[in-house]
């Protein structure tokens, strides 16, 4: 009986970990984390904000299952997320000129930037809905562990890649690319 419990626990963690990890790989939220990481040197704060947003959105999905999809009009969530990404892009492009003179490219609050952007963009996302569905089939606590581990791993990789880009690519190029990428991601919410 002990082996059955541990096999079930591993399955309940591993299946969401693998599937959510694959679904989130290269997703707009991971691109957003990568771009944000090029705008700060406070990587731990950024990652903490991103992970808190994932914990809240996916944790809520796991707790409430499909209720979220039936209660929150996803069109409103998508519009809000799109507007937020476009605003981040415009602010990044506008602030780039001011930052050139000051020589700084730091986000004012990496924690809040990561938290806010991911919180809005993850609501109604395929990984949030997948988390809710996994929780109806597997142990919800184990699903939560698997999902959060996958998101932590991918977000950490995105932050690391962003850090490497900052060290190797001209800051003006990164700033312009970041602004444009945020706007493109924002527009994708309306398509």
QUITA-V411942 format. One record per pair of residues at least 24 apart in sequence whose ideal C-beta (glycine too) atoms are under 6 Angstrom apart, sorted by sequence separation. I is the first residue (numbers start at 0). GAP is how many residues later the second one is. D is the distance in whole Angstrom. If there is no record, write none. Layout:
# QUITA-V411942
i=[I | I]
gap=[GAP | GAP]
d=[D | D]
This chain:
# QUITA-V411942
i=[83 | 80 | 79 | 80 | 76 | 76 | 73 | 48 | 52 | 47 | 51 | 45 | 49 | 44 | 48 | 52 | 56 | 38 | 39 | 44 | 48 | 52 | 56 | 65 | 104 | 39 | 60 | 64 | 38 | 41 | 45 | 49 | 61 | 39 | 57 | 60 | 64 | 56 | 60 | 64 | 57 | 61 | 35 | 35 | 61 | 95 | 61 | 61 | 31 | 91 | 92 | 91 | 28 | 57 | 88 | 28 | 28 | 88 | 87 | 88 | 53 | 84 | 85 | 84 | 85 | 84 | 22 | 23 | 22 | 81 | 49 | 19 | 81 | 80 | 81 | 19 | 77 | 46 | 42 | 15 | 32 | 36 | 29 | 33 | 37 | 32 | 36 | 11 | 11 | 15 | 19 | 33 | 37 | 29 | 33 | 37 | 12 | 16 | 20 | 11 | 15 | 19 | 23 | 15 | 12 | 16 | 8 | 12 | 16 | 37 | 37 | 34 | 34 | 27]
gap=[36 | 39 | 40 | 40 | 46 | 47 | 50 | 62 | 62 | 63 | 63 | 64 | 64 | 65 | 65 | 65 | 65 | 66 | 66 | 66 | 66 | 66 | 66 | 66 | 66 | 67 | 67 | 67 | 68 | 68 | 68 | 68 | 69 | 70 | 70 | 70 | 70 | 71 | 71 | 71 | 73 | 73 | 77 | 78 | 78 | 79 | 81 | 82 | 85 | 86 | 86 | 87 | 89 | 89 | 90 | 92 | 93 | 93 | 94 | 94 | 97 | 97 | 97 | 100 | 100 | 101 | 103 | 103 | 104 | 104 | 105 | 107 | 107 | 108 | 108 | 110 | 111 | 112 | 116 | 118 | 122 | 122 | 124 | 124 | 124 | 125 | 125 | 126 | 127 | 127 | 127 | 127 | 127 | 128 | 128 | 128 | 129 | 129 | 129 | 130 | 130 | 130 | 130 | 131 | 132 | 132 | 133 | 133 | 133 | 136 | 140 | 143 | 146 | 157]
d=[5 | 5 | 6 | 5 | 5 | 5 | 4 | 4 | 5 | 6 | 6 | 4 | 4 | 4 | 3 | 4 | 4 | 6 | 6 | 4 | 4 | 4 | 6 | 6 | 5 | 5 | 5 | 5 | 5 | 5 | 5 | 5 | 5 | 4 | 6 | 5 | 6 | 5 | 4 | 6 | 5 | 4 | 6 | 6 | 5 | 4 | 6 | 5 | 5 | 5 | 4 | 4 | 6 | 5 | 5 | 5 | 6 | 3 | 4 | 4 | 5 | 5 | 5 | 5 | 4 | 3 | 6 | 5 | 5 | 5 | 5 | 5 | 3 | 5 | 5 | 6 | 5 | 5 | 5 | 5 | 5 | 4 | 6 | 4 | 5 | 4 | 3 | 4 | 5 | 5 | 5 | 6 | 6 | 5 | 5 | 5 | 5 | 4 | 4 | 3 | 4 | 5 | 5 | 5 | 5 | 6 | 6 | 4 | 5 | 5 | 6 | 4 | 6 | 5]
